[in-house]
Amino acid sequence: MAVEKVKKSFPRKINKVTIGTGENAVEIGGHNGLPFMYDEADDLGEPVIAMDIFDQEPDKWTDIYKDSIGRDVIEDPVSWAEKAEELGVDLLSLRLTRHAAEEDPASPEECAELATAVNDAVDLPLIIWGSGDEEPDNKMFPEVSQALAGEQCLIGSVTEDNYKTIAATAIADGHNIIGESPIDINICKQVNILLSDMGFPTDKIVIFTTNGALGYGIEYAYSIMERTRISSLGGDEMMAMPIIADIGPETQRAKEVKVSADDEPSWGSQEERTIAWETSTAVAYLQAGADILTMANPDAIEYIQSYIDQMTPGE
């Protein structure tokens, strides 16, 4: 006798969020099932990849990473953006930090000029991150947001203690926003409520639960992401937002990525470790429910593109 397959259904869909405009826009969310469970859901769509580019060379990152991008490329964010487009990623993750530098900081106007130049150089939608330093970020984001008004970028992140300035400018200029919480599902929901209470559309919010790399609290971060996704599918409208996971920067912080084979011969090739660490971290968060991955290493990006293709049924 044939055994009937048990399928799980959920009462709610994740909000659909559109990043970018026109034919190059990227849609995330809109699904009503768990990751890659295509036979249980009406429309799961596909996770998307954003490549990280910086407004200045990330000096704490490994030489192997910098060489994988190209030393000449990382000196110019526009060239970096063009390389990302060549790799076939879905979005750009532009990280603006120079405005928060202690010496010779970039002005908000200079940040806006750079963001505009990157946006004009490629056909990919933009995710725009700040430095994480509240005061300079609150001065920078209004300028950048206004310069890209109507482009429907994804900007942030905002927290429960610092959201009003950035959210107000995002509303005025038609952008989406990243709501950040410190691996805490209750604070995650609170950030979404605060944004909603000030009139921010819930279908323009993307959740960032924060996360670590493989070996650095990944199980805890993974479980919070899973709980967030299950809560939203179960009917909680204040949790029904797509999720972004920060892969590249977190991976570059890992000791196992930074230590050379000369220092730890038993660990094997540092180059292979770098790729494997970022790839493994990305797969974990895809399975936990991430809709957007921000990634750094071109080889790791290629592996994850292949993984998503293999896990996604053909047309």
C-alpha positions as a Markdown table, in Angstrom:
| # | Residue | x | y | z |
|---|---|---|---|---|
| 1 | Met | 0.0 | 0.0 | 0.0 |
| 2 | Ala | 1.3 | 3.4 | -1.0 |
| 3 | Val | 2.2 | 5.7 | 1.9 |
| 4 | Glu | 0.7 | 9.2 | 1.4 |
| 5 | Lys | 3.3 | 12.0 | 1.7 |
| 6 | Val | 2.7 | 14.2 | 4.7 |
| 7 | Lys | 2.7 | 17.9 | 3.6 |
| 8 | Lys | 2.8 | 21.0 | 5.8 |
| 9 | Ser | 0.7 | 24.0 | 4.9 |
| 10 | Phe | 0.7 | 27.5 | 6.4 |
| 11 | Pro | -2.0 | 30.1 | 6.7 |
| 12 | Arg | 0.0 | 33.1 | 5.6 |
| 13 | Lys | 2.4 | 34.3 | 2.9 |
| 14 | Ile | 5.6 | 36.3 | 3.5 |
| 15 | Asn | 5.2 | 39.9 | 2.3 |
| 16 | Lys | 6.5 | 40.5 | -1.2 |
| 17 | Val | 9.1 | 43.2 | -1.3 |
| 18 | Thr | 10.4 | 44.8 | -4.6 |
| 19 | Ile | 13.9 | 46.2 | -4.7 |
| 20 | Gly | 14.7 | 48.4 | -7.7 |
| 21 | Thr | 12.5 | 49.5 | -10.6 |
| 22 | Gly | 11.5 | 48.4 | -14.0 |
| 23 | Glu | 12.7 | 45.2 | -15.7 |
| 24 | Asn | 15.8 | 45.0 | -13.4 |
| 25 | Ala | 13.8 | 45.0 | -10.2 |
| 26 | Val | 14.2 | 42.1 | -7.8 |
| 27 | Glu | 11.2 | 40.6 | -5.9 |
| 28 | Ile | 11.7 | 38.7 | -2.7 |
| 29 | Gly | 9.2 | 37.1 | -0.4 |
| 30 | Gly | 5.6 | 36.2 | -1.4 |
| 31 | His | 5.9 | 32.6 | -0.5 |
| 32 | Asn | 4.0 | 30.4 | 1.9 |
| 33 | Gly | 6.3 | 27.5 | 2.7 |
| 34 | Leu | 9.6 | 26.6 | 4.2 |
| 35 | Pro | 12.9 | 26.9 | 2.3 |
| 36 | Phe | 13.1 | 24.8 | -0.9 |
| 37 | Met | 9.9 | 22.8 | 0.0 |
| 38 | Tyr | 8.5 | 23.4 | -3.4 |
| 39 | Asp | 5.9 | 20.6 | -3.3 |
| 40 | Glu | 4.3 | 22.1 | -0.2 |
| 41 | Ala | 4.0 | 25.8 | -1.3 |
| 42 | Asp | 2.2 | 27.8 | -4.0 |
| 43 | Asp | 5.2 | 29.9 | -4.9 |
| 44 | Leu | 8.5 | 29.8 | -3.1 |
| 45 | Gly | 10.5 | 31.9 | -5.6 |
| 46 | Glu | 14.2 | 31.8 | -5.3 |
| 47 | Pro | 16.7 | 33.3 | -2.8 |
| 48 | Val | 18.9 | 36.1 | -4.3 |
| 49 | Ile | 22.5 | 37.1 | -3.9 |
| 50 | Ala | 23.9 | 40.6 | -3.4 |
| 51 | Met | 27.7 | 41.1 | -3.8 |
| 52 | Asp | 29.3 | 43.4 | -1.2 |
| 53 | Ile | 31.2 | 46.4 | -2.5 |
| 54 | Phe | 32.8 | 49.1 | -0.3 |
| 55 | Asp | 33.5 | 52.8 | -0.5 |
| 56 | Gln | 37.0 | 52.1 | 0.7 |
| 57 | Glu | 39.3 | 49.1 | 0.8 |
| 58 | Pro | 38.3 | 46.8 | 3.7 |
| 59 | Asp | 41.8 | 46.8 | 5.3 |
| 60 | Lys | 41.0 | 44.0 | 7.9 |
| 61 | Trp | 40.0 | 41.5 | 5.2 |
| 62 | Thr | 42.5 | 38.9 | 4.0 |
| 63 | Asp | 44.8 | 39.3 | 1.0 |
| 64 | Ile | 43.3 | 36.2 | -0.5 |
| 65 | Tyr | 39.9 | 37.9 | -0.5 |
| 66 | Lys | 41.3 | 41.1 | -2.0 |
| 67 | Asp | 43.1 | 39.1 | -4.7 |
| 68 | Ser | 40.0 | 37.2 | -5.6 |
| 69 | Ile | 38.3 | 40.5 | -6.4 |
| 70 | Gly | 41.3 | 42.2 | -7.9 |
| 71 | Arg | 43.5 | 44.8 | -6.3 |
| 72 | Asp | 42.8 | 47.3 | -9.0 |
| 73 | Val | 39.0 | 46.7 | -8.7 |
| 74 | Ile | 38.7 | 47.2 | -5.0 |
| 75 | Glu | 40.3 | 50.6 | -5.3 |
| 76 | Asp | 37.3 | 51.8 | -7.3 |
| 77 | Pro | 33.7 | 51.1 | -6.1 |
| 78 | Val | 32.3 | 51.6 | -9.7 |
| 79 | Ser | 34.7 | 49.0 | -11.1 |
| 80 | Trp | 33.8 | 46.7 | -8.3 |
| 81 | Ala | 30.1 | 47.1 | -9.1 |
| 82 | Glu | 30.8 | 46.3 | -12.7 |
| 83 | Lys | 32.6 | 43.2 | -11.7 |
| 84 | Ala | 29.7 | 42.2 | -9.5 |
| 85 | Glu | 27.4 | 42.6 | -12.5 |
| 86 | Glu | 29.6 | 40.4 | -14.6 |
| 87 | Leu | 29.4 | 37.6 | -11.9 |
| 88 | Gly | 25.6 | 37.5 | -12.5 |
| 89 | Val | 24.5 | 38.5 | -8.9 |
| 90 | Asp | 21.0 | 39.8 | -8.4 |
| 91 | Leu | 21.8 | 43.0 | -6.4 |
| 92 | Leu | 24.6 | 45.1 | -5.1 |
| 93 | Ser | 25.3 | 45.6 | -1.4 |
| 94 | Leu | 27.0 | 49.0 | -1.2 |
| 95 | Arg | 28.7 | 49.6 | 2.2 |
| 96 | Leu | 29.3 | 53.2 | 3.0 |
| 97 | Thr | 31.8 | 53.7 | 5.9 |
| 98 | Arg | 34.1 | 56.6 | 4.9 |
| 99 | His | 31.7 | 59.2 | 6.4 |
| 100 | Ala | 32.3 | 57.7 | 9.8 |
| 101 | Ala | 36.1 | 57.8 | 9.6 |
| 102 | Glu | 38.0 | 59.5 | 12.4 |
| 103 | Glu | 40.4 | 61.2 | 9.9 |
| 104 | Asp | 39.2 | 62.9 | 6.7 |
| 105 | Pro | 35.7 | 61.6 | 6.7 |
| 106 | Ala | 33.6 | 61.7 | 3.5 |
| 107 | Ser | 30.8 | 64.3 | 3.5 |
| 108 | Pro | 27.2 | 63.1 | 3.1 |
| 109 | Glu | 27.2 | 64.8 | -0.3 |
| 110 | Glu | 30.3 | 62.7 | -1.4 |
| 111 | Cys | 28.5 | 59.6 | -0.2 |
| 112 | Ala | 25.5 | 60.5 | -2.3 |
| 113 | Glu | 27.7 | 61.2 | -5.4 |
| 114 | Leu | 29.3 | 57.8 | -5.0 |
| 115 | Ala | 26.0 | 55.9 | -4.6 |
| 116 | Thr | 24.7 | 57.7 | -7.7 |
| 117 | Ala | 27.8 | 56.8 | -9.7 |
| 118 | Val | 27.5 | 53.1 | -8.7 |
| 119 | Asn | 23.7 | 53.1 | -9.5 |
| 120 | Asp | 24.3 | 54.7 | -12.9 |
| 121 | Ala | 27.1 | 52.3 | -13.8 |
| 122 | Val | 25.1 | 49.1 | -13.5 |
| 123 | Asp | 21.6 | 47.7 | -14.0 |
| 124 | Leu | 21.4 | 46.0 | -10.6 |
| 125 | Pro | 19.2 | 47.2 | -7.7 |
| 126 | Leu | 21.1 | 48.6 | -4.7 |
| 127 | Ile | 21.2 | 47.7 | -1.0 |
| 128 | Ile | 22.9 | 50.5 | 0.9 |
| 129 | Trp | 24.4 | 50.0 | 4.3 |
| 130 | Gly | 25.7 | 52.6 | 6.7 |
| 131 | Ser | 28.6 | 52.3 | 9.1 |
| 132 | Gly | 26.6 | 51.3 | 12.1 |
| 133 | Asp | 27.6 | 54.6 | 13.8 |
| 134 | Glu | 24.3 | 56.4 | 14.5 |
| 135 | Glu | 25.3 | 60.1 | 14.3 |
| 136 | Pro | 27.2 | 60.0 | 11.0 |
| 137 | Asp | 24.7 | 57.6 | 9.5 |
| 138 | Asn | 21.8 | 59.8 | 10.4 |
| 139 | Lys | 23.5 | 62.6 | 8.5 |
| 140 | Met | 24.6 | 60.5 | 5.5 |
| 141 | Phe | 21.4 | 58.6 | 4.7 |
| 142 | Pro | 19.1 | 61.6 | 4.0 |
| 143 | Glu | 21.5 | 62.8 | 1.3 |
| 144 | Val | 22.0 | 59.4 | -0.3 |
| 145 | Ser | 18.3 | 58.6 | -0.1 |
| 146 | Gln | 17.3 | 61.8 | -1.8 |
| 147 | Ala | 20.0 | 61.4 | -4.5 |
| 148 | Leu | 18.5 | 58.0 | -5.3 |
| 149 | Ala | 14.8 | 58.9 | -4.8 |
| 150 | Gly | 12.5 | 56.7 | -6.8 |
| 151 | Glu | 15.1 | 53.9 | -7.3 |
| 152 | Gln | 13.4 | 51.8 | -4.5 |
| 153 | Cys | 16.7 | 50.8 | -2.9 |
| 154 | Leu | 16.9 | 48.8 | 0.3 |
| 155 | Ile | 18.6 | 50.9 | 2.9 |
| 156 | Gly | 19.7 | 50.6 | 6.5 |
| 157 | Ser | 19.9 | 49.2 | 8.9 |
| 158 | Val | 17.7 | 50.7 | 11.6 |
| 159 | Thr | 17.3 | 49.5 | 15.2 |
| 160 | Glu | 14.8 | 49.9 | 17.9 |
| 161 | Asp | 16.9 | 52.8 | 19.3 |
| 162 | Asn | 17.7 | 54.5 | 16.0 |
| 163 | Tyr | 15.1 | 54.3 | 13.3 |
| 164 | Lys | 13.1 | 57.5 | 13.0 |
| 165 | Thr | 15.5 | 59.6 | 10.9 |
| 166 | Ile | 16.3 | 56.9 | 8.4 |
| 167 | Ala | 12.8 | 55.6 | 8.2 |
| 168 | Ala | 11.4 | 59.0 | 7.5 |
| 169 | Thr | 13.8 | 59.7 | 4.7 |
| 170 | Ala | 13.1 | 56.2 | 3.2 |
| 171 | Ile | 9.3 | 56.9 | 3.2 |
| 172 | Ala | 9.8 | 60.3 | 1.6 |
| 173 | Asp | 12.1 | 58.9 | -1.2 |
| 174 | Gly | 10.3 | 55.6 | -1.8 |
| 175 | His | 12.9 | 53.2 | -0.5 |
| 176 | Asn | 12.7 | 49.9 | 1.4 |
| 177 | Ile | 14.3 | 49.5 | 4.8 |
| 178 | Ile | 16.3 | 46.9 | 6.8 |
| 179 | Gly | 15.1 | 46.4 | 10.3 |
| 180 | Glu | 17.9 | 45.1 | 12.5 |
| 181 | Ser | 17.7 | 43.1 | 15.8 |
| 182 | Pro | 20.4 | 41.5 | 17.9 |
| 183 | Ile | 19.6 | 37.8 | 17.4 |
| 184 | Asp | 16.4 | 38.3 | 19.4 |
| 185 | Ile | 13.0 | 37.4 | 18.0 |
| 186 | Asn | 11.1 | 39.8 | 20.4 |
| 187 | Ile | 13.2 | 42.8 | 19.4 |
| 188 | Cys | 12.9 | 41.8 | 15.8 |
| 189 | Lys | 9.1 | 42.1 | 16.0 |
| 190 | Gln | 9.4 | 45.3 | 18.1 |
| 191 | Val | 11.4 | 47.0 | 15.4 |
| 192 | Asn | 8.8 | 46.1 | 12.8 |
| 193 | Ile | 6.0 | 47.4 | 15.0 |
| 194 | Leu | 7.9 | 50.7 | 15.6 |
| 195 | Leu | 8.4 | 51.2 | 11.9 |
| 196 | Ser | 4.7 | 50.3 | 11.2 |
| 197 | Asp | 3.5 | 52.7 | 13.9 |
| 198 | Met | 5.3 | 55.6 | 12.2 |
| 199 | Gly | 3.6 | 54.8 | 8.9 |
| 200 | Phe | 6.3 | 52.7 | 7.2 |
| 201 | Pro | 4.7 | 50.2 | 4.8 |
| 202 | Thr | 5.2 | 46.6 | 6.1 |
| 203 | Asp | 5.7 | 45.4 | 2.5 |
| 204 | Lys | 8.8 | 47.6 | 2.3 |
| 205 | Ile | 10.6 | 46.1 | 5.4 |
| 206 | Val | 13.3 | 43.4 | 5.3 |
| 207 | Ile | 14.3 | 41.7 | 8.5 |
| 208 | Phe | 17.9 | 41.5 | 9.6 |
| 209 | Thr | 18.2 | 39.2 | 12.6 |
| 210 | Thr | 22.0 | 39.6 | 12.6 |
| 211 | Asn | 24.1 | 36.4 | 12.2 |
| 212 | Gly | 27.5 | 34.9 | 12.7 |
| 213 | Ala | 29.7 | 32.8 | 10.4 |
| 214 | Leu | 30.2 | 29.1 | 10.7 |
| 215 | Gly | 31.7 | 28.3 | 14.1 |
| 216 | Tyr | 30.7 | 31.7 | 15.5 |
| 217 | Gly | 27.2 | 31.3 | 17.0 |
| 218 | Ile | 25.7 | 30.1 | 13.8 |
| 219 | Glu | 23.4 | 27.6 | 15.5 |
| 220 | Tyr | 21.8 | 30.3 | 17.6 |
| 221 | Ala | 21.5 | 32.7 | 14.7 |
| 222 | Tyr | 20.1 | 29.9 | 12.5 |
| 223 | Ser | 17.5 | 29.0 | 15.1 |
| 224 | Ile | 16.3 | 32.6 | 15.5 |
| 225 | Met | 16.0 | 32.9 | 11.7 |
| 226 | Glu | 14.0 | 29.7 | 11.6 |
| 227 | Arg | 11.7 | 30.8 | 14.4 |
| 228 | Thr | 11.2 | 34.1 | 12.6 |
| 229 | Arg | 10.2 | 32.4 | 9.4 |
| 230 | Ile | 7.8 | 29.9 | 11.1 |
| 231 | Ser | 6.2 | 32.7 | 13.1 |
| 232 | Ser | 5.5 | 34.7 | 10.0 |
| 233 | Leu | 4.1 | 31.7 | 8.1 |
| 234 | Gly | 1.9 | 30.9 | 11.1 |
| 235 | Gly | 0.1 | 34.2 | 10.8 |
| 236 | Asp | 2.1 | 36.9 | 12.7 |
| 237 | Glu | 1.8 | 39.9 | 10.3 |
| 238 | Met | 4.5 | 41.8 | 12.2 |
| 239 | Met | 7.0 | 39.1 | 11.4 |
| 240 | Ala | 5.9 | 38.5 | 7.8 |
| 241 | Met | 8.9 | 40.2 | 6.1 |
| 242 | Pro | 11.6 | 38.6 | 4.0 |
| 243 | Ile | 15.0 | 38.1 | 5.7 |
| 244 | Ile | 18.5 | 39.3 | 4.7 |
| 245 | Ala | 21.6 | 37.4 | 5.9 |
| 246 | Asp | 25.1 | 39.0 | 6.1 |
| 247 | Ile | 27.5 | 36.4 | 4.9 |
| 248 | Gly | 30.7 | 38.0 | 3.5 |
| 249 | Pro | 31.7 | 40.4 | 6.3 |
| 250 | Glu | 30.9 | 37.8 | 9.0 |
| 251 | Thr | 33.0 | 35.2 | 7.2 |
| 252 | Gln | 35.9 | 37.5 | 6.9 |
| 253 | Arg | 35.9 | 37.9 | 10.7 |
| 254 | Ala | 36.5 | 34.2 | 11.3 |
| 255 | Lys | 39.9 | 33.1 | 12.6 |
| 256 | Glu | 39.7 | 30.1 | 10.3 |
| 257 | Val | 39.6 | 32.4 | 7.3 |
| 258 | Lys | 42.4 | 34.7 | 8.5 |
| 259 | Val | 45.0 | 32.2 | 9.6 |
| 260 | Ser | 47.4 | 31.1 | 6.8 |
| 261 | Ala | 48.4 | 27.5 | 6.1 |
| 262 | Asp | 52.0 | 28.4 | 7.2 |
| 263 | Asp | 50.6 | 29.1 | 10.7 |
| 264 | Glu | 48.2 | 26.2 | 10.8 |
| 265 | Pro | 49.4 | 23.5 | 8.3 |
| 266 | Ser | 46.8 | 21.0 | 9.4 |
| 267 | Trp | 44.0 | 23.4 | 8.4 |
| 268 | Gly | 45.0 | 23.1 | 4.7 |
| 269 | Ser | 44.8 | 25.7 | 2.0 |
| 270 | Gln | 43.7 | 29.2 | 3.2 |
| 271 | Glu | 42.2 | 29.9 | -0.2 |
| 272 | Glu | 40.1 | 26.8 | -0.1 |
| 273 | Arg | 39.1 | 27.4 | 3.5 |
| 274 | Thr | 38.0 | 31.0 | 2.6 |
| 275 | Ile | 35.7 | 29.7 | -0.1 |
| 276 | Ala | 34.4 | 26.8 | 2.0 |
| 277 | Trp | 33.7 | 28.9 | 5.0 |
| 278 | Glu | 31.6 | 31.5 | 3.2 |
| 279 | Thr | 29.8 | 28.8 | 1.1 |
| 280 | Ser | 28.9 | 26.7 | 4.2 |
| 281 | Thr | 27.7 | 29.7 | 6.1 |
| 282 | Ala | 25.5 | 30.8 | 3.2 |
| 283 | Val | 24.0 | 27.3 | 2.8 |
| 284 | Ala | 23.0 | 27.2 | 6.5 |
| 285 | Tyr | 21.1 | 30.5 | 6.3 |
| 286 | Leu | 19.4 | 29.6 | 3.0 |
| 287 | Gln | 18.1 | 26.5 | 4.8 |
| 288 | Ala | 17.0 | 28.6 | 7.7 |
| 289 | Gly | 14.9 | 30.9 | 5.5 |
| 290 | Ala | 17.1 | 33.8 | 4.3 |
| 291 | Asp | 15.8 | 35.5 | 1.1 |
| 292 | Ile | 18.8 | 37.7 | 0.4 |
| 293 | Leu | 22.5 | 36.7 | 1.0 |
| 294 | Thr | 25.2 | 39.4 | 1.0 |
| 295 | Met | 28.4 | 37.7 | -0.2 |
| 296 | Ala | 32.0 | 38.6 | -0.9 |
| 297 | Asn | 34.1 | 35.9 | -2.5 |
| 298 | Pro | 33.5 | 35.4 | -6.2 |
| 299 | Asp | 34.1 | 31.6 | -6.0 |
| 300 | Ala | 31.7 | 31.2 | -3.1 |
| 301 | Ile | 29.1 | 33.2 | -5.0 |
| 302 | Glu | 29.5 | 30.9 | -7.9 |
| 303 | Tyr | 29.0 | 27.8 | -5.6 |
| 304 | Ile | 25.9 | 29.3 | -4.0 |
| 305 | Gln | 24.4 | 30.2 | -7.4 |
| 306 | Ser | 24.9 | 26.6 | -8.4 |
| 307 | Tyr | 23.4 | 25.4 | -5.1 |
| 308 | Ile | 20.3 | 27.5 | -5.6 |
| 309 | Asp | 19.9 | 26.3 | -9.2 |
| 310 | Gln | 20.1 | 22.7 | -8.0 |
| 311 | Met | 17.6 | 23.2 | -5.2 |
| 312 | Thr | 15.1 | 25.0 | -7.4 |
| 313 | Pro | 12.9 | 23.0 | -9.7 |
| 314 | Gly | 13.1 | 23.8 | -13.4 |
| 315 | Glu | 10.5 | 25.7 | -15.2 |
